[in-house]
Amino acid sequence: MLGADYQLTKLLGLHPSVKRLMMYQQGCFVGGTVLRLAKDPAENNAGACVLVVYSEITTVTFRRPSDTHLDSLVGQALFGDGVVAVIVGADPDVSVERPLCNEPRYITWD
């Protein structure tokens, strides 16, 4: 079976030669990493836009609760499935876009 990256490329009607990168089993760590990876080609190629799509599917690892594995229930209560997409580019239209990567309020662990 072809990867989700290829399926998304096909669904969006993009050329098969579009560069794709799949990262598996990375959890929260992958968010900052992927944005950093997307920033480089966007900044170094005039007019380029990079589509970043992230999904975390935890229900596939669901196990029924048990007295011996209470940690599984806690983990599944805290984390769930989610999907997000963002387009990264280097030449924003300031009338409708604003860069977020340089705003200190978004770069925090608070």
N, C-alpha and C positions, 0 to 999 in steps of 0.2 A: 504494500500500500504506500502511495506517495505521501510525503509529509504535509503537514498543515500549511507550511510556507508555500509549497507548490500549489496546493488547492486554492489558497487565497490569491495567489498570482493569477491563476486561471479564472477565478470568480470575478476579479477586478478587470480582466481583459488586458493584463500587462504582458509584455513580451516575455517569453520564457528565459531570455538571457538576463533579465533583471537580477541583480545580485541579491542573494538572500542569505540570512544567517539564522540558524535555529540554535537555541540554547535550551537544554533540558534540565529539569530537576534543580533549578537554581533558587527558587523561592524569592524572597524579598531582595536578595543580593542582586539579582539581574536588573532591577529597575535602573539604578544609577549607571551600571555598566553599559546597558544598551543605549541609554541617552548619550553617554560619552562616546560610544562607538558611532552613533548616528551624527553627532556634532561634527566630526572630522570630515566626512564626505560632503556634508551640507555646506561647510565653510570653505572647502577647497575646490568646489565645482560650481561656477557661476550659475545661478538659477536652479540649482538642485534642490529637491525636496526628498526627504527620507521618511518613509512611513514606518512607524514602530507599532507593532501589535504585540500585546502580551496577554497571555491567559494562564491562569493557575487553576487547575482542576484537581481538587482534593477528594472529591466524592468517590473517585475510582479506587481509593485506598481505604474506604470506609470499612470498619469492622464493628460487629455488634459489641455493645458494652459488656464488660465482664468484671468480676471482682478482682481478678489478677492483673488486668490491664486498664486501670482507671485513667492512666495517662493518655491513652488513645481517645477516650471520650472528651477529655479536657482539650486536647489538640484539635479535635474536630469541632468543638464548640467555639474555639477561638478563631479558627481559620476556615474559610469557605471558598467556593468557586468565584472567580472574577475574571473580567476581561477589560482591557483598556487599549485605546489607540490614540496616537498623537502623530502629527506631521512636524518634522524638524526641518527648518530651512534657515538660511543665513541672511536673507534679504527681506525682513518683515515689512508688510504694508502697515505703517504706523497708525493709519486711520482705523484699523480693525484688529491689529495684532500687537502684542508686546512680548519681549523676551522675558522669560521667567528664570533662566539659569543664572542670571547675575543679581537677582534680588535676594538679599540676606534672609528675608523672612521665609523663603522656600528652602534654604540650605540650613536646616537645623534638626536637632534631635529632640526638641521640646515636646 
